[in-house]
Amino acid sequence: MRPTLLIAATAALALLAGCAGKAEPEYAPRELQSIDATTELETLWRERVGKGLGDAGYPVAPAQEGDTLFAADGRGLVKALDADSGETRWEVELDTPVSSGLTAVAGSLFLATRNGEVLSLDQDDGEVQWRARVTSEVLAAPQANQQLLVVQAVDGRVTALDRQSGDERWVYSGPRPSLTLRGTGTPTVIDPVTFAGFANGRLVTLDNRSGQPLWERRIAIPEGRSEIDRLVDLAGQPVLTQDGRLFVTSYNGRLAALDAPSGEVQWAQELSSYHTPILVGDFLFVVDEASHVIAVDAGSGNEIWRNEALEGRSLTAPAYATDHLVVGDAEGYLHLIDAREGEIVGRARVDGSGIGVRPLTDRRRIYALANDGTLEALELRP
């Protein structure tokens, strides 16, 4: 989801927010042009999830496990829906507002709140299994391995909780510059280690036994005269491959490929993005800060194609569905892009409130959550 504010000291927050409201956008949104559609999006069902993401646009992205879809609104309503029909299986009203994306793993649903709580819910009925407190508000979806649930909070701290009980196992205090994007990177967690990106442009690998860093690499270097020019957040999630490569984006920085065991940089190119990339075969797809959609060769970093037709439309991170990239935009459109050629080949509008979180995909099916809480299931039709 696009960061909407810059945050620093409390005294500076109102000033920055006020200035942001008057400033012209750096990339004016382009008007949509007619396309030669070769793929249609057929609506299967539409449901409403509470009041949506709220005025602050919290990144409360849905999650799926098996045939159940889980979604929430910013006020604390959580719903489980049948992925095929949209029928509600259960819903619960939490006593605290939700601020993070959802994670569904092995019968549990994990989420975090604006007051720094992490919750585990039973996927069968929504009952709270445990609650735990971390150091501050959490915007990134909690990430699980076999034993741990790892949570990255907005104050830069990474906390590992026992996945079954919520007991704290370790805390790593990452650096925090005076000015950052409103949001944090999402850690990537496997059994031995956690890969976490921070607002100073560094990527750190943490030993999951202790939380101690194993290696640290700078992905982006702060440059410029002002604090805003020097923002270099790693706001996306590192993408880890089975052969041990890491792909990392950074704001005002680089797109880089690293060797995961050592942290050595294999290639890098100048590219500013706060989104998580997606890897499909040998293609790495990324949406940059201008909402250009770019395909690069994952082995070399060479650009394969670039689509600038959606510039300035505040695209979501890309998803993938049967040979197509899927992105949502600020006016509520879903766009289908041919993954090999880079051409827009399909489009549908979900809701005028906009789409701020990455769509979920399941083969030919797409689940899109609009900012007002409209949740729509669509299927690709050639």
C-alpha positions as a LaTeX table, in Angstrom:
\begin{tabular}{lrrr}
\hline
Residue & $x$ (\AA) & $y$ (\AA) & $z$ (\AA) \\
\hline
Met1 & 0.00 & 0.00 & 0.00 \\
Arg2 & 1.25 & 3.49 & $-0.81$ \\
Pro3 & 2.61 & 5.38 & 2.23 \\
Thr4 & 0.35 & 8.38 & 2.72 \\
Leu5 & 2.30 & 10.39 & 5.27 \\
Leu6 & 5.79 & 11.11 & 6.41 \\
Ile7 & 6.35 & 10.77 & 10.14 \\
Ala8 & 8.98 & 12.27 & 12.38 \\
Ala9 & 8.73 & 13.91 & 15.78 \\
Thr10 & 5.18 & 14.50 & 16.95 \\
Ala11 & 5.58 & 18.25 & 16.60 \\
Ala12 & 6.44 & 17.92 & 12.91 \\
Leu13 & 3.63 & 15.54 & 12.00 \\
Ala14 & 0.83 & 18.07 & 11.65 \\
Leu15 & 3.03 & 20.44 & 9.68 \\
Leu16 & 4.08 & 17.75 & 7.21 \\
Ala17 & 0.56 & 16.45 & 6.82 \\
Gly18 & $-0.75$ & 19.96 & 6.20 \\
Cys19 & 1.89 & 20.71 & 3.62 \\
Ala20 & 1.27 & 17.39 & 1.91 \\
Gly21 & $-2.38$ & 18.27 & 1.52 \\
Lys22 & $-1.55$ & 21.42 & $-0.49$ \\
Ala23 & 1.31 & 20.12 & $-2.61$ \\
Glu24 & 0.91 & 19.08 & $-6.23$ \\
Pro25 & 1.58 & 15.37 & $-6.75$ \\
Glu26 & 5.01 & 14.58 & $-8.13$ \\
Tyr27 & 3.43 & 12.29 & $-10.71$ \\
Ala28 & 0.05 & 13.49 & $-11.94$ \\
Pro29 & $-2.32$ & 10.56 & $-12.50$ \\
Arg30 & $-2.67$ & 9.71 & $-16.18$ \\
Glu31 & $-6.12$ & 9.31 & $-17.65$ \\
Leu32 & $-7.00$ & 5.80 & $-18.67$ \\
Gln33 & $-6.84$ & 5.08 & $-22.38$ \\
Ser34 & $-8.92$ & 2.56 & $-24.27$ \\
Ile35 & $-7.32$ & $-0.87$ & $-24.49$ \\
Asp36 & $-7.56$ & $-3.87$ & $-26.78$ \\
Ala37 & $-8.93$ & $-6.21$ & $-24.13$ \\
Thr38 & $-8.10$ & $-9.87$ & $-24.66$ \\
Thr39 & $-9.04$ & $-11.00$ & $-21.14$ \\
Glu40 & $-12.26$ & $-10.30$ & $-19.27$ \\
Leu41 & $-12.81$ & $-10.13$ & $-15.54$ \\
Glu42 & $-16.07$ & $-11.76$ & $-14.51$ \\
Thr43 & $-17.46$ & $-10.91$ & $-11.07$ \\
Leu44 & $-18.25$ & $-14.04$ & $-9.03$ \\
Trp45 & $-19.45$ & $-12.32$ & $-5.87$ \\
Arg46 & $-19.28$ & $-9.06$ & $-3.90$ \\
Glu47 & $-19.46$ & $-8.63$ & $-0.14$ \\
Arg48 & $-18.90$ & $-5.80$ & 2.32 \\
Val49 & $-16.29$ & $-5.94$ & 5.08 \\
Gly50 & $-17.33$ & $-3.36$ & 7.67 \\
Lys51 & $-16.27$ & 0.24 & 7.15 \\
Gly52 & $-13.14$ & $-0.44$ & 5.12 \\
Leu53 & $-9.60$ & 0.73 & 5.71 \\
Gly54 & $-10.49$ & 4.03 & 7.40 \\
Asp55 & $-9.39$ & 7.59 & 6.67 \\
Ala56 & $-5.75$ & 6.77 & 7.38 \\
Gly57 & $-5.83$ & 3.96 & 4.84 \\
Tyr58 & $-4.50$ & 1.22 & 7.10 \\
Pro59 & $-3.03$ & $-1.64$ & 5.01 \\
Val60 & $-5.48$ & $-4.28$ & 6.27 \\
Ala61 & $-4.93$ & $-6.72$ & 3.40 \\
Pro62 & $-6.96$ & $-9.96$ & 3.38 \\
Ala63 & $-5.51$ & $-13.47$ & 3.58 \\
Gln64 & $-6.53$ & $-16.90$ & 2.36 \\
Glu65 & $-5.95$ & $-20.45$ & 3.53 \\
Gly66 & $-7.59$ & $-23.31$ & 1.69 \\
Asp67 & $-11.15$ & $-22.43$ & 0.73 \\
Thr68 & $-11.53$ & $-19.67$ & 3.33 \\
Leu69 & $-10.89$ & $-15.98$ & 2.81 \\
Phe70 & $-10.23$ & $-13.73$ & 5.82 \\
Ala71 & $-10.73$ & $-9.96$ & 5.76 \\
Ala72 & $-11.02$ & $-7.12$ & 8.28 \\
Asp73 & $-11.77$ & $-3.44$ & 8.47 \\
Gly74 & $-9.83$ & $-0.74$ & 10.27 \\
Arg75 & $-12.31$ & $-0.64$ & 13.17 \\
Gly76 & $-11.81$ & $-4.25$ & 14.24 \\
Leu77 & $-14.42$ & $-6.28$ & 12.35 \\
Val78 & $-12.94$ & $-9.58$ & 11.16 \\
Lys79 & $-14.78$ & $-11.91$ & 8.76 \\
Ala80 & $-14.22$ & $-15.40$ & 7.38 \\
Leu81 & $-15.83$ & $-16.02$ & 4.00 \\
Asp82 & $-16.22$ & $-18.98$ & 1.69 \\
Ala83 & $-13.80$ & $-18.24$ & $-1.14$ \\
Asp84 & $-16.10$ & $-19.77$ & $-3.77$ \\
Ser85 & $-19.42$ & $-18.20$ & $-2.79$ \\
Gly86 & $-18.56$ & $-15.22$ & $-0.57$ \\
Glu87 & $-20.86$ & $-16.60$ & 2.14 \\
Thr88 & $-19.88$ & $-15.42$ & 5.62 \\
Arg89 & $-18.76$ & $-18.30$ & 7.84 \\
Trp90 & $-18.22$ & $-16.14$ & 10.92 \\
Glu91 & $-17.51$ & $-12.58$ & 11.95 \\
Val92 & $-16.22$ & $-11.06$ & 15.18 \\
Glu93 & $-15.91$ & $-7.51$ & 16.47 \\
Leu94 & $-12.57$ & $-6.99$ & 18.20 \\
Asp95 & $-12.25$ & $-4.42$ & 20.97 \\
Thr96 & $-9.39$ & $-2.65$ & 19.21 \\
Pro97 & $-8.82$ & $-1.20$ & 15.70 \\
Val98 & $-6.87$ & $-3.36$ & 13.22 \\
Ser99 & $-3.85$ & $-1.77$ & 11.55 \\
Ser100 & $-1.94$ & $-4.58$ & 9.82 \\
Gly101 & $-2.52$ & $-7.03$ & 7.02 \\
Leu102 & $-3.77$ & $-10.50$ & 7.94 \\
Thr103 & $-1.76$ & $-13.73$ & 7.90 \\
Ala104 & $-3.47$ & $-17.14$ & 7.81 \\
Val105 & $-1.29$ & $-20.10$ & 8.78 \\
Ala106 & $-2.04$ & $-23.64$ & 9.99 \\
Gly107 & $-5.48$ & $-22.95$ & 11.45 \\
Ser108 & $-4.65$ & $-19.57$ & 13.01 \\
Leu109 & $-5.23$ & $-16.02$ & 11.81 \\
Phe110 & $-2.70$ & $-13.40$ & 12.91 \\
Leu111 & $-3.13$ & $-9.62$ & 12.88 \\
Ala112 & $-1.95$ & $-6.54$ & 14.75 \\
Thr113 & $-3.52$ & $-3.36$ & 16.06 \\
Arg114 & $-2.93$ & 0.36 & 16.33 \\
Asn115 & $-2.11$ & 0.12 & 20.04 \\
Gly116 & 0.67 & $-2.43$ & 19.54 \\
Glu117 & $-1.23$ & $-5.63$ & 20.22 \\
Val118 & $-0.77$ & $-8.84$ & 18.22 \\
Leu119 & $-3.67$ & $-11.29$ & 18.14 \\
Ser120 & $-4.05$ & $-14.93$ & 17.16 \\
Leu121 & $-7.57$ & $-15.99$ & 16.17 \\
Asp122 & $-8.89$ & $-19.49$ & 15.59 \\
Gln123 & $-9.70$ & $-19.85$ & 11.89 \\
Asp124 & $-12.72$ & $-22.04$ & 12.67 \\
Asp125 & $-14.71$ & $-19.53$ & 14.71 \\
Gly126 & $-12.69$ & $-16.32$ & 15.19 \\
Glu127 & $-12.10$ & $-16.92$ & 18.89 \\
Val128 & $-9.05$ & $-15.11$ & 20.25 \\
Gln129 & $-6.37$ & $-17.70$ & 21.07 \\
Trp130 & $-3.88$ & $-15.26$ & 22.56 \\
Arg131 & $-2.89$ & $-11.59$ & 22.72 \\
Ala132 & 0.59 & $-10.16$ & 23.01 \\
Arg133 & 1.96 & $-6.65$ & 23.34 \\
Val134 & 4.79 & $-5.30$ & 21.19 \\
Thr135 & 6.57 & $-1.96$ & 21.35 \\
Ser136 & 4.37 & 0.22 & 19.10 \\
Glu137 & 1.78 & 0.29 & 16.32 \\
Val138 & 2.14 & $-2.44$ & 13.68 \\
Leu139 & 1.35 & $-1.91$ & 9.99 \\
Ala140 & 3.18 & $-4.88$ & 8.48 \\
Ala141 & 1.42 & $-8.25$ & 8.44 \\
Pro142 & 2.90 & $-10.61$ & 11.08 \\
Gln143 & 5.05 & $-13.35$ & 9.52 \\
Ala144 & 5.26 & $-16.95$ & 10.74 \\
Asn145 & 7.60 & $-19.91$ & 10.56 \\
Gln146 & 7.18 & $-23.28$ & 12.30 \\
Gln147 & 7.80 & $-21.88$ & 15.81 \\
Leu148 & 7.70 & $-18.07$ & 15.70 \\
Leu149 & 5.52 & $-15.16$ & 14.71 \\
Val150 & 7.72 & $-12.20$ & 13.79 \\
Val151 & 6.32 & $-8.67$ & 14.00 \\
Gln152 & 7.95 & $-5.46$ & 12.76 \\
Ala153 & 6.58 & $-2.33$ & 14.44 \\
Val154 & 6.70 & 1.28 & 13.24 \\
Asp155 & 9.36 & 2.19 & 15.84 \\
Gly156 & 11.85 & $-0.05$ & 14.05 \\
Arg157 & 11.78 & $-2.94$ & 16.51 \\
Val158 & 11.35 & $-6.53$ & 15.40 \\
Thr159 & 9.75 & $-8.88$ & 17.93 \\
Ala160 & 9.60 & $-12.67$ & 17.76 \\
Leu161 & 6.69 & $-14.29$ & 19.58 \\
Asp162 & 6.03 & $-17.96$ & 20.21 \\
Arg163 & 3.49 & $-18.88$ & 17.53 \\
Gln164 & 1.45 & $-21.11$ & 19.85 \\
Ser165 & 1.39 & $-18.99$ & 23.01 \\
Gly166 & 2.34 & $-15.43$ & 22.06 \\
Asp167 & 5.19 & $-15.40$ & 24.57 \\
Glu168 & 8.05 & $-13.07$ & 23.67 \\
Arg169 & 11.21 & $-14.83$ & 22.47 \\
Trp170 & 13.44 & $-11.91$ & 21.47 \\
Val171 & 13.42 & $-8.27$ & 20.35 \\
Tyr172 & 15.78 & $-6.61$ & 17.87 \\
Ser173 & 15.95 & $-2.81$ & 17.95 \\
Gly174 & 16.56 & $-1.53$ & 14.47 \\
Pro175 & 17.76 & 2.00 & 13.69 \\
Arg176 & 15.21 & 4.73 & 13.15 \\
Pro177 & 16.02 & 7.96 & 11.28 \\
Ser178 & 14.41 & 11.23 & 12.33 \\
Leu179 & 12.09 & 11.14 & 9.30 \\
Thr180 & 10.60 & 8.03 & 7.67 \\
Leu181 & 7.76 & 6.90 & 5.47 \\
Arg182 & 4.61 & 6.08 & 7.41 \\
Gly183 & 4.96 & 2.34 & 7.38 \\
Thr184 & 7.60 & $-0.32$ & 7.73 \\
Gly185 & 9.00 & $-3.13$ & 5.70 \\
Thr186 & 7.50 & $-6.57$ & 6.14 \\
Pro187 & 10.00 & $-9.18$ & 7.31 \\
Thr188 & 10.56 & $-12.44$ & 5.44 \\
Val189 & 10.77 & $-15.34$ & 7.86 \\
Ile190 & 12.06 & $-18.88$ & 7.39 \\
Asp191 & 12.90 & $-21.37$ & 10.14 \\
Pro192 & 16.57 & $-20.39$ & 10.70 \\
Val193 & 16.49 & $-16.63$ & 10.05 \\
Thr194 & 14.46 & $-13.47$ & 9.52 \\
Phe195 & 15.27 & $-10.93$ & 6.78 \\
Ala196 & 14.17 & $-7.43$ & 7.81 \\
Gly197 & 14.52 & $-4.08$ & 6.02 \\
Phe198 & 14.73 & $-0.78$ & 7.86 \\
Ala199 & 14.16 & 2.92 & 7.31 \\
Asn200 & 17.90 & 3.66 & 7.10 \\
Gly201 & 18.17 & 1.68 & 3.87 \\
Arg202 & 19.71 & $-1.42$ & 5.44 \\
Leu203 & 18.71 & $-5.07$ & 5.23 \\
Val204 & 19.51 & $-7.24$ & 8.25 \\
Thr205 & 19.45 & $-11.01$ & 8.69 \\
Leu206 & 18.53 & $-12.09$ & 12.23 \\
Asp207 & 19.20 & $-15.45$ & 13.86 \\
Asn208 & 15.80 & $-16.77$ & 14.93 \\
Arg209 & 17.29 & $-18.50$ & 17.97 \\
Ser210 & 18.38 & $-15.22$ & 19.57 \\
Gly211 & 17.47 & $-12.24$ & 17.39 \\
Gln212 & 21.15 & $-11.43$ & 16.91 \\
Pro213 & 22.16 & $-10.05$ & 13.48 \\
Leu214 & 24.15 & $-12.39$ & 11.24 \\
Trp215 & 24.85 & $-9.88$ & 8.47 \\
Glu216 & 23.78 & $-6.40$ & 7.44 \\
Arg217 & 23.88 & $-4.74$ & 4.01 \\
Arg218 & 23.10 & $-1.22$ & 2.86 \\
Ile219 & 20.63 & $-1.28$ & $-0.04$ \\
Ala220 & 20.05 & 2.46 & $-0.36$ \\
Ile221 & 22.28 & 5.43 & 0.51 \\
Pro222 & 20.68 & 8.65 & 1.81 \\
Glu223 & 21.42 & 11.53 & $-0.56$ \\
Gly224 & 20.20 & 15.09 & $-0.89$ \\
Arg225 & 20.13 & 18.23 & 1.22 \\
Ser226 & 16.77 & 17.82 & 2.94 \\
Glu227 & 15.51 & 15.09 & 5.26 \\
Ile228 & 12.79 & 14.26 & 2.74 \\
Asp229 & 15.34 & 13.85 & $-0.06$ \\
Arg230 & 17.30 & 11.50 & 2.19 \\
Leu231 & 14.44 & 9.06 & 2.84 \\
Val232 & 15.62 & 5.55 & 1.94 \\
Asp233 & 13.08 & 3.20 & 3.54 \\
Leu234 & 12.97 & $-0.48$ & 2.71 \\
Ala235 & 9.18 & $-0.46$ & 2.82 \\
Gly236 & 8.47 & $-3.65$ & 0.86 \\
Gln237 & 9.05 & $-7.29$ & 1.75 \\
Pro238 & 12.22 & $-9.10$ & 0.62 \\
Val239 & 11.47 & $-11.90$ & $-1.87$ \\
Leu240 & 13.38 & $-15.12$ & $-1.12$ \\
Thr241 & 13.85 & $-17.83$ & $-3.74$ \\
Gln242 & 14.41 & $-21.55$ & $-3.21$ \\
Asp243 & 17.94 & $-21.25$ & $-4.60$ \\
Gly244 & 18.89 & $-18.67$ & $-1.96$ \\
Arg245 & 18.49 & $-15.31$ & $-3.67$ \\
Leu246 & 16.90 & $-12.22$ & $-2.13$ \\
Phe247 & 15.25 & $-9.45$ & $-4.15$ \\
Val248 & 14.80 & $-6.15$ & $-2.31$ \\
Thr249 & 13.28 & $-2.78$ & $-3.21$ \\
Ser250 & 13.97 & 0.56 & $-1.54$ \\
Tyr251 & 12.48 & 4.04 & $-1.65$ \\
Asn252 & 14.88 & 6.59 & $-3.17$ \\
Gly253 & 17.31 & 3.74 & $-3.62$ \\
Arg254 & 17.87 & 0.55 & $-5.57$ \\
Leu255 & 16.32 & $-2.69$ & $-6.68$ \\
Ala256 & 18.88 & $-5.30$ & $-5.68$ \\
Ala257 & 19.49 & $-9.05$ & $-5.80$ \\
Leu258 & 21.54 & $-10.55$ & $-2.97$ \\
Asp259 & 22.91 & $-13.93$ & $-2.01$ \\
Ala260 & 20.78 & $-14.79$ & 1.03 \\
Pro261 & 23.38 & $-16.74$ & 3.05 \\
Ser262 & 26.11 & $-14.09$ & 2.76 \\
Gly263 & 24.31 & $-10.87$ & 1.88 \\
Glu264 & 26.61 & $-10.23$ & $-1.07$ \\
Val265 & 25.01 & $-8.06$ & $-3.75$ \\
Gln266 & 24.68 & $-9.93$ & $-7.06$ \\
Trp267 & 23.30 & $-6.98$ & $-9.03$ \\
Ala268 & 21.56 & $-3.67$ & $-8.37$ \\
Gln269 & 19.94 & $-0.91$ & $-10.38$ \\
Glu270 & 18.65 & 2.54 & $-9.48$ \\
Leu271 & 14.91 & 2.24 & $-8.89$ \\
Ser272 & 12.70 & 3.81 & $-6.23$ \\
Ser273 & 9.88 & 1.65 & $-4.91$ \\
Tyr274 & 8.03 & 1.13 & $-1.65$ \\
His275 & 6.31 & $-2.02$ & $-2.96$ \\
Thr276 & 7.10 & $-5.70$ & $-2.65$ \\
Pro277 & 8.20 & $-7.17$ & $-6.00$ \\
Ile278 & 7.00 & $-10.49$ & $-7.37$ \\
Leu279 & 9.07 & $-13.24$ & $-9.01$ \\
Val280 & 7.60 & $-15.45$ & $-11.72$ \\
Gly281 & 10.10 & $-17.78$ & $-13.36$ \\
Asp282 & 12.99 & $-15.63$ & $-14.57$ \\
Phe283 & 10.93 & $-12.43$ & $-14.52$ \\
Leu284 & 11.00 & $-10.06$ & $-11.56$ \\
Phe285 & 8.13 & $-7.56$ & $-11.59$ \\
Val286 & 8.09 & $-4.32$ & $-9.61$ \\
Val287 & 5.93 & $-1.19$ & $-9.38$ \\
Asp288 & 8.05 & 1.92 & $-8.81$ \\
Glu289 & 7.10 & 5.11 & $-6.97$ \\
Ala290 & 5.78 & 6.66 & $-10.21$ \\
Ser291 & 3.45 & 3.65 & $-10.73$ \\
His292 & 5.44 & 2.39 & $-13.68$ \\
Val293 & 5.20 & $-1.39$ & $-13.96$ \\
Ile294 & 8.59 & $-2.89$ & $-14.79$ \\
Ala295 & 9.81 & $-6.38$ & $-15.67$ \\
Val296 & 13.48 & $-7.20$ & $-15.19$ \\
Asp297 & 15.57 & $-10.28$ & $-15.79$ \\
Ala298 & 15.98 & $-11.86$ & $-12.35$ \\
Gly299 & 19.42 & $-13.19$ & $-13.21$ \\
Ser300 & 21.00 & $-9.99$ & $-14.50$ \\
Gly301 & 18.75 & $-7.10$ & $-13.43$ \\
Asn302 & 18.38 & $-5.97$ & $-17.06$ \\
Glu303 & 15.06 & $-4.33$ & $-17.87$ \\
Ile304 & 12.81 & $-6.42$ & $-20.15$ \\
Trp305 & 9.85 & $-4.08$ & $-20.48$ \\
Arg306 & 8.29 & $-1.05$ & $-18.81$ \\
Asn307 & 4.66 & 0.10 & $-18.87$ \\
Glu308 & 4.12 & 3.78 & $-18.03$ \\
Ala309 & 0.44 & 3.97 & $-18.99$ \\
Leu310 & $-0.67$ & 3.98 & $-15.34$ \\
Glu311 & 1.77 & 6.63 & $-14.12$ \\
Gly312 & 0.66 & 8.50 & $-11.03$ \\
Arg313 & $-2.33$ & 6.25 & $-10.38$ \\
Ser314 & $-0.99$ & 5.04 & $-7.00$ \\
Leu315 & $-0.81$ & 1.38 & $-7.98$ \\
Thr316 & $-0.73$ & $-1.43$ & $-5.48$ \\
Ala317 & 2.07 & $-3.96$ & $-5.39$ \\
Pro318 & 1.66 & $-6.44$ & $-8.24$ \\
Ala319 & 0.04 & $-9.87$ & $-7.94$ \\
Tyr320 & 0.06 & $-12.69$ & $-10.50$ \\
Ala321 & $-2.81$ & $-14.69$ & $-11.99$ \\
Thr322 & $-2.33$ & $-17.06$ & $-14.93$ \\
Asp323 & 0.11 & $-15.19$ & $-17.19$ \\
His324 & $-1.11$ & $-11.78$ & $-16.02$ \\
Leu325 & 0.07 & $-9.20$ & $-13.55$ \\
Val326 & $-2.74$ & $-7.70$ & $-11.49$ \\
Val327 & $-2.57$ & $-4.22$ & $-9.95$ \\
Gly328 & $-5.20$ & $-2.00$ & $-8.35$ \\
Asp329 & $-5.26$ & 1.80 & $-8.47$ \\
Ala330 & $-6.51$ & 4.81 & $-6.49$ \\
Glu331 & $-9.72$ & 5.06 & $-8.54$ \\
Gly332 & $-10.68$ & 1.47 & $-7.82$ \\
Tyr333 & $-9.70$ & $-0.14$ & $-11.10$ \\
Leu334 & $-8.04$ & $-3.51$ & $-11.47$ \\
His335 & $-5.65$ & $-3.72$ & $-14.41$ \\
Leu336 & $-4.46$ & $-6.90$ & $-16.10$ \\
Ile337 & $-1.04$ & $-6.73$ & $-17.74$ \\
Asp338 & 0.37 & $-9.41$ & $-20.02$ \\
Ala339 & 3.36 & $-10.67$ & $-18.03$ \\
Arg340 & 5.54 & $-11.37$ & $-21.07$ \\
Glu341 & 4.74 & $-8.37$ & $-23.26$ \\
Gly342 & 3.84 & $-5.69$ & $-20.71$ \\
Glu343 & 0.61 & $-4.60$ & $-22.43$ \\
Ile344 & $-2.62$ & $-3.88$ & $-20.54$ \\
Val345 & $-5.07$ & $-6.56$ & $-21.70$ \\
Gly346 & $-7.96$ & $-6.26$ & $-19.26$ \\
Arg347 & $-9.62$ & $-3.89$ & $-16.79$ \\
Ala348 & $-12.50$ & $-3.81$ & $-14.32$ \\
Arg349 & $-13.63$ & $-1.34$ & $-11.67$ \\
Val350 & $-14.30$ & $-2.62$ & $-8.18$ \\
Asp351 & $-15.26$ & 0.58 & $-6.36$ \\
Gly352 & $-14.59$ & 4.31 & $-6.69$ \\
Ser353 & $-13.12$ & 4.49 & $-3.19$ \\
Gly354 & $-9.92$ & 3.05 & $-4.61$ \\
Ile355 & $-7.86$ & $-0.08$ & $-4.08$ \\
Gly356 & $-4.98$ & 0.44 & $-1.66$ \\
Val357 & $-3.89$ & $-3.11$ & $-0.81$ \\
Arg358 & $-2.39$ & $-5.75$ & $-3.07$ \\
Pro359 & $-5.05$ & $-8.05$ & $-4.62$ \\
Leu360 & $-5.07$ & $-11.69$ & $-3.59$ \\
Thr361 & $-4.85$ & $-14.21$ & $-6.41$ \\
Asp362 & $-5.56$ & $-17.93$ & $-6.64$ \\
Arg363 & $-4.76$ & $-19.23$ & $-10.12$ \\
Arg364 & $-7.40$ & $-17.55$ & $-12.35$ \\
Arg365 & $-9.25$ & $-15.93$ & $-9.47$ \\
Ile366 & $-8.66$ & $-12.46$ & $-7.99$ \\
Tyr367 & $-9.91$ & $-11.12$ & $-4.66$ \\
Ala368 & $-9.79$ & $-7.32$ & $-4.46$ \\
Leu369 & $-10.55$ & $-5.31$ & $-1.32$ \\
Ala370 & $-11.51$ & $-1.68$ & $-1.95$ \\
Asn371 & $-10.82$ & 1.07 & 0.55 \\
Asp372 & $-14.49$ & 1.31 & 1.57 \\
Gly373 & $-14.62$ & $-2.40$ & 2.47 \\
Thr374 & $-16.06$ & $-3.75$ & $-0.79$ \\
Leu375 & $-14.57$ & $-7.20$ & $-1.33$ \\
Glu376 & $-14.99$ & $-8.60$ & $-4.82$ \\
Ala377 & $-14.07$ & $-11.98$ & $-6.28$ \\
Leu378 & $-13.37$ & $-11.99$ & $-10.00$ \\
Glu379 & $-12.25$ & $-14.64$ & $-12.45$ \\
Leu380 & $-10.18$ & $-14.29$ & $-15.60$ \\
Arg381 & $-12.04$ & $-15.20$ & $-18.78$ \\
Pro382 & $-10.13$ & $-15.34$ & $-22.10$ \\
\hline
\end{tabular}
